[in-house]
Amino acid sequence: MLGYSLWALLGANLATQVTLEVPLSFYNMAQNHRIDAPEQIRVTLIGSRARLRSVDTDQLAIHYDAAMLSPGKQPLALSGQHLLLPDGIRMLHYTPLNLAVFVAMKDS
């Protein structure tokens, strides 16, 4: 019993990874623009087991400011800030690594 309690107490603070599919969403998008981009991005998060367990994974999404994009095809670099992660959790990596989006004018 003591061994299990010690394992549970110490194990909650060990770094752990979790990989999830999260939606890619854009804000501040111009009314006359269309963005062709993947709907989902696979992200790997790292943090303590306790912190990762506290994250509502159904609410996670990548939020990207479309005002930073210009027309045409361009690479999109992501960071943990785009996921609005709580302290103690960070994004380790994401795929596709060569993420690109295409911004075009909407058809009238």
C-alpha positions in Angstrom: 0.0 0.0 0.0 2.8 2.4 0.9 4.6 1.6 -2.4 1.5 2.3 -4.5 0.9 5.6 -2.6 4.5 6.7 -3.2 4.3 5.7 -6.9 1.0 7.6 -7.4 2.3 10.7 -5.6 5.6 10.8 -7.5 4.3 9.5 -10.8 1.9 12.4 -11.1 4.8 14.8 -11.5 6.8 12.8 -14.0 6.9 14.3 -17.6 4.6 12.5 -19.9 3.6 13.0 -23.6 0.3 12.8 -25.2 -0.5 13.0 -29.0 -3.8 14.5 -30.1 -5.6 15.6 -33.2 -6.8 19.2 -32.8 -8.7 21.5 -35.2 -7.0 24.3 -36.9 -9.0 27.5 -36.7 -8.4 31.1 -38.0 -9.6 34.4 -36.6 -9.4 37.9 -38.0 -10.1 36.6 -41.4 -11.0 39.1 -44.1 -14.5 38.7 -45.4 -13.3 38.3 -49.0 -10.6 35.7 -48.3 -10.8 31.9 -48.2 -8.1 29.8 -46.5 -7.4 26.3 -47.7 -5.7 24.4 -44.8 -5.8 21.1 -43.1 -8.8 20.8 -40.7 -6.8 18.9 -38.1 -3.2 19.0 -36.9 -1.6 16.2 -34.9 0.2 17.7 -31.8 2.3 16.1 -29.1 2.1 17.8 -25.7 4.5 17.3 -22.8 3.9 18.0 -19.2 3.3 16.3 -15.9 0.6 13.6 -15.9 -1.4 15.6 -13.5 -1.4 18.7 -15.6 -2.1 16.8 -18.8 -5.0 15.1 -17.2 -6.5 18.5 -16.2 -6.6 19.7 -19.8 -10.0 19.4 -21.6 -8.7 18.0 -24.8 -12.1 18.4 -26.5 -11.7 22.2 -26.1 -8.1 22.3 -27.5 -7.7 24.0 -30.9 -5.0 25.8 -32.8 -5.9 29.5 -33.1 -4.1 31.4 -35.8 -4.4 35.1 -36.7 -5.4 35.2 -40.4 -4.5 38.9 -40.5 -0.9 37.7 -40.5 -1.4 35.8 -43.7 -1.1 37.2 -47.2 -2.7 35.9 -50.4 -1.0 32.8 -52.0 0.6 29.7 -50.6 2.7 30.1 -47.5 4.2 28.1 -44.7 2.5 28.2 -41.3 4.8 27.9 -38.2 3.0 26.9 -35.0 3.9 27.2 -31.4 2.3 26.3 -28.0 1.0 29.9 -27.9 -1.4 29.0 -30.8 -2.9 26.3 -28.5 -3.4 28.5 -25.5 -1.8 25.9 -23.2 -1.8 26.2 -19.5 1.5 26.7 -17.6 3.4 23.5 -17.2 2.4 22.1 -20.6 4.1 22.7 -23.9 3.8 21.6 -27.4 6.7 19.2 -28.3 6.0 18.9 -32.0 3.2 18.9 -34.6 2.6 17.2 -37.9 2.5 17.9 -40.8 5.9 19.5 -40.2 5.8 21.3 -43.6 2.4 22.9 -42.9 1.3 25.2 -45.7 -1.9 27.1 -46.3 -3.3 28.8 -49.3 -5.1 32.2 -49.0 -7.3 33.2 -51.9 -10.1 35.6 -52.7 -13.6 34.2 -52.4 -15.6 33.7 -55.6 -18.4 36.3 -55.8 
